[in-house]
Amino acid sequence: MIYRAQFPRSLFADLDRLQREMQQAFSSSSPSIRGLGRGGYPAMNIGHTPSSVEIYVFLPGIDPQAIEVQVEKGVLVVAGDKKEDVPQETEKEISHINERFSGRFRRVVTLPEDIDPDQIEARYRDGVLHICIQRRATSQPRQITVQ
């Protein structure tokens, strides 16, 4: 958890915080179903079942038409644009912290080799994009009867 003072006390404290955040951003690798990424917008949950890969992307307040989902060569890309929905600052009103993301976003996930790129569903409901990617039938476990 990152602690931030509501009202910055010193320039050096802010520079130190910025340096830590930059180191964290560059030290984490891109997320894949084999490991978890840290941070980033939008937040994602990635998991799997024996028959599919399940990805949940949390995109509250975004028009589904503004979301782009692509799969190419085993890589899933979720991109889009989040419009700014907060009022602009005025002379009398100054923001000290604005943690709501706005602007262009892009998340990239490396997928396992056994997915079927022709069997992908993407559904957006209540601010959550659910992407279900089926695995190839040949890679799914099956019970073999012993005679």
BELSULFEN-V656824 format. One line per field, one symbol per residue. ss: DSSP state (H for helix, E for strand, L for the rest). A space follows every 10 residues. Layout:
ss=???
This chain:
ss=LLLLLLLLLL HHHHHHHHHH HHHHHHHLLL LELLELLLLL LLLEEEEELL LEEEEEEELL LLLHHHEEEE EELLEEEEEE EELLLLLLLL LLLLLLLLLL LLEEEEEEEE LLLLEEEEEE EEEEELLEEE EEEEELHHHL LLLLLLL
